[in-house]
Amino acid sequence: MANISSPAIPNSAPAYRLTAQGRAFKLGVLSALATVFIWSCFLLSMRAGAVSALTTFDLALMRFVLPGVVLLPWVIRDWRLLMSTSPWMLLGVCVGAGVPFFYLSSLGASYAPAAHSGLLIPGTFPLFVTAIAVLVFKEPISSQRLVGLLCIGLGVLSLVLMSMLQSSGELWKGDLIFLLAAFFWAVYTICLRLAGLPPLAITGLLCLVSSVILGLLYISGQVSSGMADTPLLTVMTQFIVQAVLVGIVAGFTYGFAINLIGAELSAAIGSLTPVLVSLFAIPLLDESLSMASGLGLALVCSGVVLASGLSLRSIFSR
């Protein structure tokens, strides 16, 4: 079996650049693709109007509390390892993907449709990941990766502009908030990679810290619940999506992918989420795909291939 920790580049490289080889690399790519699929299912459920009377607090409870309880044994098992990690890394993980990120995403949705969050957050956070790598860690960027990131940015921008032309109101506020949320997720991605912690343990810690914050918000009267006014089927559907798929499964697959193939490659693959959402929406939600939308999605796909350097040949040759 391939050694998961085997780097493809010298050990002197920054931690977030180290990647596995062979079978472990392929598992990392498959894990990243599985994460994209789960994120797409979540965004499709939001677009279908499954939330109903549920509040952001309700969804956050589903997202963090049960996964925190389920993953508690892994937190206890790796507690010393977690506590030996830089507090700044742990803070970046808990803020970048915890309650602050969750509420930013919800606040943005009060101004702009869920479709915009599906485009902007997973579509642009690879750009922030690379920006952090270049500006903070002084990492050089190849011309191929730069062209790929520009393609992703242009593709996402064109899709958002088309949506804005068809809508009115204060969409720009929501879009700016979504961009801030994307930055938070990029910080989470980098810190998760630099920490190099077991995926289940760090996901459990993230969920437990977020659960404590939610409890404090509830006790102080800052939040409210709409579960009593929501049909049971809707509650159960959101519970499965938020707690099981997003909270536990995607929490593991994303962390697993980052540990194997690095932050930048995982982020680039993650930007395929809006592409998958748009394609799945055609048969599931009876939506149509215009030529302009198809061009934007093609730009994103091309950008992912260029930015990541991935190809079928490169995957199977590792």
Secondary structure, 3 states (H helix, E strand, C coil): CCCCCCCCCCCCCCHHHCCCCHHHHHHHHHHHHHHHHHHHHHHHHHHCCCCCCCCHHHHHHHHHHHHHHHCHHHHHHCHHHHHCCCHHHHHHHHHHCCHHHHHHHHHHHCCCCHHHHHHHHHHHHHHHHHHHHHHCCCCCCCHHHHHHHHHHHHHHHHHHHHHHHCCCCCHHHHHHHHHHHHHHHHHHHHHHHHHCCCHHHHHHHHHHHHHHHHHHHHHCCCCCCCHHHCCHHHHHHHHHHHHHHHHHHHHHHHHHHHHHHCHHHHHHHHCCHHHHHHHHHHHHCCCCCCHHHHHHHHHHHHHHHHHHCCCHHHHHHC
